[in-house]
Amino acid sequence: MNRRKRRTPVVVHPPSEDGGRKVTVDDAEVGVAYSLFDVLDLVHGAGLPGEDHAVDDPELIEWRGGGPYDFTGGEAPAGGGGEDDSAATGDKGGA
């Protein structure tokens, strides 16, 4: 009897520093998502069901490092960008 676990075709990887989450379909990277809507667009673009209920289907999407609502909205991480991040880092400038 073959009890090998079926692979999930879509994997949403953990958020990167900028909040984006790499999305792969059948081990091929299809893009980076910054929101649940981005994930659905990428899934649909790959020819898979892109309906809202697809995010809750563990046989379709594997969420790593957080669930469907774990995005930082593409905001720069604290001290990691923006026009003036000196307040976040405590850096007063100078040498």
FENHUHU-V128799 format. One record per helix or strand. SS is the DSSP state (~ for helix, > for strand). FROM is the first residue (numbers start at 0). TO is the last residue. Records with the same first field share a line. If there is no record, write none. Layout:
SS = FROM-TO + FROM-TO
This chain:
> = 9-11 + 20-24 + 27-32 + 60-62
~ = 35-44 + 51-55 + 85-88
